[in-house]
């Protein structure tokens, strides 16, 4: 089952953005984690409402991987970036990008998103701009800096 395709319309109908969906085995069992957001952030009431809606949708779609926990939450201060659109929306923000293979001698790239298109993101580090094709990105997230505003 394509969980993103199944859950996405439910989250959007609630006026939220689906940030990420992961389903994996963790220490205490299987966990379906759904990250949501909206302009101005989400509160407990919004999270609870989306959780109920997602749960009902999964029941209707016969999602039955055995016992699992559903966790719906906000992405927090440092949000994951997965799709080209996620990078494009964050141009000018500081990010940490880890790549599967070295680029300019390193696998961890910290800097500001200078540009992003359908093929790659360009991260301006202290030393240079690095062009990182999406297919070599292992993980990426925004970086929150305390004391800046």
C-alpha positions as CSV (number, residue, x, y, z in Angstrom):
1,X,0.0,0.0,0.0
2,X,1.3,3.5,-0.9
3,X,0.8,5.1,2.5
4,X,1.6,8.6,1.3
5,X,-1.0,8.4,-1.4
6,X,-3.6,6.9,1.0
7,X,-3.0,9.3,3.9
8,X,-2.2,12.5,1.9
9,X,-5.7,13.4,0.8
10,X,-7.0,12.8,4.4
11,X,-4.4,15.2,5.8
12,X,-5.0,17.8,3.1
13,X,-8.8,17.6,3.6
14,X,-8.1,18.6,7.2
15,X,-6.3,21.7,6.0
16,X,-2.8,20.3,6.8
17,X,0.3,19.5,4.9
18,X,1.6,15.9,4.9
19,X,5.3,16.4,5.7
20,X,6.4,12.7,6.0
21,X,5.1,9.2,6.5
22,X,7.3,6.3,7.7
23,X,6.4,2.8,8.7
24,X,9.1,0.7,10.4
25,X,9.8,-1.8,13.1
26,X,11.2,-0.1,16.2
27,X,12.1,-1.3,19.6
28,X,8.6,-1.7,20.9
29,X,7.0,-3.0,17.6
30,X,5.8,-1.5,14.4
31,X,5.2,2.3,14.2
32,X,3.4,4.3,11.5
33,X,4.6,7.8,12.0
34,X,2.8,10.7,10.2
35,X,4.2,14.2,10.4
36,X,1.8,17.1,9.6
37,X,2.1,20.8,9.6
38,X,0.2,24.0,8.5
39,X,1.0,27.7,8.4
40,X,1.3,28.8,12.1
41,X,1.9,25.2,13.3
42,X,-0.3,22.5,14.6
43,X,-1.8,22.1,18.1
44,X,-3.0,19.1,20.0
45,X,-6.6,19.4,18.8
46,X,-5.4,19.3,15.1
47,X,-3.1,16.4,15.7
48,X,-5.9,14.5,17.5
49,X,-8.4,15.2,14.7
50,X,-6.0,14.1,11.9
51,X,-5.0,11.0,13.9
52,X,-8.7,9.9,14.1
53,X,-9.2,10.6,10.3
54,X,-6.1,8.7,9.3
55,X,-7.0,5.8,11.5
56,X,-10.5,5.6,9.9
57,X,-9.0,5.8,6.4
58,X,-6.6,3.0,7.1
59,X,-9.4,0.8,8.5
60,X,-11.4,1.4,5.3
61,X,-8.4,0.6,3.1
62,X,-7.8,-2.7,5.1
63,X,-4.4,-1.7,6.2
64,X,-3.5,-4.7,8.4
65,X,0.3,-5.2,8.9
66,X,-0.4,-6.8,12.3
67,X,-0.2,-4.8,15.6
68,X,1.2,-1.3,15.1
69,X,1.1,2.1,16.7
70,X,0.0,5.2,14.9
71,X,1.8,8.4,15.8
72,X,0.7,11.7,14.4
73,X,2.8,14.8,15.2
74,X,4.4,18.0,13.9
75,X,7.8,17.8,12.3
76,X,9.3,19.9,15.1
77,X,11.9,22.6,14.7
78,X,14.1,20.6,12.3
79,X,11.9,19.3,9.6
80,X,12.9,16.5,7.2
81,X,13.2,17.3,3.5
82,X,12.4,14.5,1.1
83,X,10.9,15.8,-2.1
84,X,12.2,18.4,-4.5
85,X,9.3,20.7,-3.5
86,X,10.4,20.4,0.1
87,X,13.9,21.8,-0.8
88,X,12.4,24.5,-3.1
89,X,10.2,25.8,-0.2
90,X,13.2,26.1,2.1
91,X,15.5,28.2,-0.2
92,X,17.5,30.5,2.1
93,X,17.2,28.2,5.1
94,X,20.1,26.3,6.8
95,X,20.1,22.6,6.2
96,X,22.1,19.4,7.0
97,X,22.3,17.0,4.1
98,X,23.9,13.6,4.2
99,X,24.8,11.8,1.0
100,X,25.4,8.1,0.2
101,X,28.6,9.0,-1.5
102,X,31.2,11.7,-1.0
103,X,30.7,15.1,-2.7
104,X,33.7,17.4,-2.6
105,X,35.3,15.2,-0.1
106,X,32.4,14.8,2.4
107,X,29.2,13.1,3.0
108,X,27.7,15.6,5.4
109,X,26.9,19.1,4.0
110,X,25.8,21.9,6.2
111,X,24.8,25.2,4.6
112,X,22.0,27.3,3.1
113,X,19.8,26.1,0.3
114,X,20.8,28.4,-2.6
115,X,18.6,26.7,-5.2
116,X,16.6,23.6,-5.9
117,X,15.0,22.1,-9.0
118,X,13.6,18.7,-10.0
119,X,17.1,17.2,-10.3
120,X,19.3,18.6,-7.5
121,X,19.6,21.0,-4.6
122,X,22.5,23.5,-4.3
123,X,23.8,24.0,-0.8
124,X,26.0,27.0,-0.1
125,X,28.5,25.9,2.6
126,X,31.2,28.0,4.2
127,X,33.7,26.9,1.6
128,X,31.6,26.6,-1.6
129,X,28.3,25.8,-3.3
130,X,27.7,22.0,-3.6
131,X,25.3,20.6,-6.1
132,X,23.7,17.5,-4.6
133,X,21.6,15.3,-6.9
134,X,18.5,13.9,-5.1
135,X,19.3,10.3,-5.9
136,X,22.5,10.5,-3.7
137,X,20.8,12.2,-0.7
138,X,20.5,9.8,2.2
139,X,18.8,12.3,4.5
140,X,18.2,16.0,4.8
141,X,16.6,18.3,7.3
142,X,16.4,21.9,8.3
143,X,18.7,23.2,11.0
144,X,17.4,25.2,13.9
145,X,19.8,27.7,15.3
146,X,19.2,28.8,18.9
147,X,19.4,32.6,19.6
148,X,18.9,33.7,16.0
149,X,15.9,35.6,14.8
